[in-house]
């Protein structure tokens, strides 16, 4: 083993580098307060690791992104914990980085010759916030979508650069594929390598200038290993324990699929941006740009200039009362604004939908299956086939017969019953192929548990499902897991829009949803009433 280490040392110098790293001299005053930097590096590495695990099963396109996240948390082994580690890790990393910056500020560790080290730290803090901002959109649920809408609108208010920023973010008009792709690219392809590069430079500068000593250093210098290594490792272990507990015990929310037409949703940013959200409320109308651009820019500029604004001689931390008071006031201000933003937060739609009435059996059917009930009734199939035991019916109870036939066999049976089943008295069913397909879809789904749907499904809703199928709405929309996701899912649309809005949207989609590719539908009054009844009856999923 020794020969291998000697060979590696002669070729790479790695042994010497490790020794220099571990046995570097640090001030005697070094202690627990220096552990924040090591914890921040570990937090970033944890985010990279869990992000890679999520990426193995994540589909980076709108709609597919939501389904892939749902797959991760509901079906993938350990997926819920992995997402929890990544989600809570983002919040904890921001906390650790801010605490590290506060510790450096209070101790005055930004003074000459460490000005560049401090400014790199400010950039790294901003990159940490950028991770949270760009990653917020990626689940593609309601919170993510509407939170990003607010973000792009704030960026668009910047003087001169506003229109260019909005175009760069892809947020002109609506949030869609372009915005999603750019947020994903920044979050996954740009920020991680940039953060790694700047972190390496930051650590290099820390090693070059050394750990900031106490201005009145009394003890002899000590080695980084083992005392400080033990403290850093202990702090990292405690961080990891808290992170795992949060990932296991605190479920990460996943709301409904993003719906650009849901104008009733009240967006709220993540907790670490709530202070800015509340600040915007203090500036209305023409002063809004002050809260969105001017104050944040001034705050960042002040952070960069702190080393040049405070050129006084270093003094012991116990005598830095001005710095301590400034840090406390900043913390209290942030906390007050955050609490003020939390207090008026209305109950979210997710919360209201979670206590919605239990879904009825017929509401669990797809539009095609529900339309099949309508054709079953229209053709008076119940005269011979009853879902209840009735000795006077001439045909079998379809709820009690296991359906082992295919849809193609059933459609052929509907068209030519006497040829498919010789001797049957059943007449041919006079429906189109699409209608026969809907009837077959329902009968294949029929069982003793949902047989009551034949009687309980309201006729206006059933007729609306027939209109829905007639106009092939499932080619763009998804209902109860059936259809495509070119347009928003329609499950629970009644909880997002009133009946009048839905009818107006059919007549003029671009007026109600600017940028919508949906064509106008000039339904007659009866069909408009039918399809609206159907949509208003759709449950939340």
HELIX and SHEET records of a PDB file:
HELIX    1   1 UNK A    2  UNK A   12  1                                  11    
HELIX    2   2 UNK A   14  UNK A   22  1                                   9    
HELIX    3   3 UNK A   32  UNK A   34  5                                   3    
HELIX    4   4 UNK A   35  UNK A   55  1                                  21    
HELIX    5   5 UNK A   64  UNK A   74  1                                  11    
HELIX    6   6 UNK A   79  UNK A  107  1                                  29    
HELIX    7   7 UNK A  115  UNK A  135  1                                  21    
HELIX    8   8 UNK A  142  UNK A  156  1                                  15    
HELIX    9   9 UNK A  162  UNK A  168  1                                   7    
HELIX   10  10 UNK A  177  UNK A  185  1                                   9    
HELIX   11  11 UNK A  186  UNK A  190  3                                   5    
HELIX   12  12 UNK A  191  UNK A  209  1                                  19    
HELIX   13  13 UNK A  224  UNK A  228  3                                   5    
HELIX   14  14 UNK A  229  UNK A  249  1                                  21    
HELIX   15  15 UNK A  271  UNK A  273  5                                   3    
HELIX   16  16 UNK A  274  UNK A  281  1                                   8    
HELIX   17  17 UNK A  285  UNK A  287  5                                   3    
HELIX   18  18 UNK A  288  UNK A  289  1                                   2    
HELIX   19  19 UNK A  290  UNK A  294  3                                   5    
HELIX   20  20 UNK A  295  UNK A  309  1                                  15    
HELIX   21  21 UNK A  317  UNK A  319  5                                   3    
HELIX   22  22 UNK A  321  UNK A  343  1                                  23    
HELIX   23  23 UNK A  349  UNK A  354  1                                   6    
HELIX   24  24 UNK A  361  UNK A  364  5                                   4    
HELIX   25  25 UNK A  367  UNK A  378  1                                  12    
HELIX   26  26 UNK A  381  UNK A  383  5                                   3    
HELIX   27  27 UNK A  407  UNK A  415  1                                   9    
HELIX   28  28 UNK A  417  UNK A  420  1                                   4    
HELIX   29  29 UNK A  433  UNK A  445  1                                  13    
HELIX   30  30 UNK A  453  UNK A  456  1                                   4    
HELIX   31  31 UNK A  459  UNK A  470  1                                  12    
HELIX   32  32 UNK A  473  UNK A  475  5                                   3    
HELIX   33  33 UNK A  493  UNK A  495  5                                   3    
HELIX   34  34 UNK A  499  UNK A  507  1                                   9    
HELIX   35  35 UNK A  509  UNK A  512  1                                   4    
HELIX   36  36 UNK A  525  UNK A  536  1                                  12    
SHEET    1   A 2 UNK A  25  UNK A  26  0                                        
SHEET    2   A 2 UNK A 222  UNK A 223 -1                                        
SHEET    1   B 2 UNK A 478  UNK A 479  0                                        
SHEET    2   B 2 UNK A 482  UNK A 483 -1                                        
END                                                                             
